[in-house]
Amino acid sequence: MDVGVLIPNDDSVRLLVFVLKQLDLSALYEAYAEYREKRRKAEAERERREAERGTGVLAAADDARSVNAAGNTDSNSHFRKQ
């Protein structure tokens, strides 16, 4: 569907589109690409660490159980005021 036909020729949105097409957005695109790359690397690192220690939530539950097995018999102690 060609929405250009629905927008009047003298509508301000046509001027906005014209101005935006003239802008050099390469620095913005480059910055966003760097941001996406950093996020991709961080996510890959997080997944690698989770794989090393087991599966995310289950490993955390195992860790909590091991803390309790190490001497803390009250599983709700971390909720109590000291």
N, C-alpha and C positions, 0 to 999 in steps of 0.2 A: 504494500500500500504506500503510495507516494503522498506523504503528509504535506509536502510543499504546495500542493494544489489547494489544501485547506487553509493555508496561512495567507492572509492578504499581502499583496506586494509591498504595502507601506507599513507593515507591522514591524515593531521595534525588534522582535526576535530575529528578523532577517539581518539587521545591522549587527546584533550580538554575534550571530553565527559568522558573519563576514569578519568581524574583529578577531574572534577566537581563532579563525583559520589563519590569520596573519601572525599570531603569536608564535614565538619559538619556545616550545615546551620541552625541548630536549633535556635541559637540566632537571626538570621535574621528573621526566620519565627515567632518567639515569638514577636519580635519588631513590625513586620508588623501586627500581630494579635492585639496587643495593640493599634496600630494606627487605625486599622479598627474599633475596639470597641469604641475608643474615637470619631471617626467620626459618628458612628451609634448613640451614645448617644447625640452628638451635633445636629444631624439631627432630632432625636426624640424630643429634647427640642425645637428646632426651630418650628417644626410642632405643638407641644403642645401650644406654645405661639401664633402662628398664629391662631389656633383654638379658643383660648381664646378671641382674639381680632377681629375675623372675618376671612374672606378669604383674604389672602395676598394682592394682588394688589388692590382689591376692598376696603379693609380696609384702605390702604394707600391713595386711592383717597378720601375716606370719611374723613380721617384725614385732607387732604389738603382743602377740602371744609369747614370743621369746622373751620380751621384757617382763611379762607377768611370770613366766616360768623361772626367770632369774631371781625371783624373790618378792615381787609385788603381787600379792594374792588378791588385792582389791582392784578390779578392772575399772572402777569408776573413780579412782583416787585422783585422777587428773582433773576431775570436775569439782572436787571439793576445795573450799577455801582453806588456805594454810594459816 
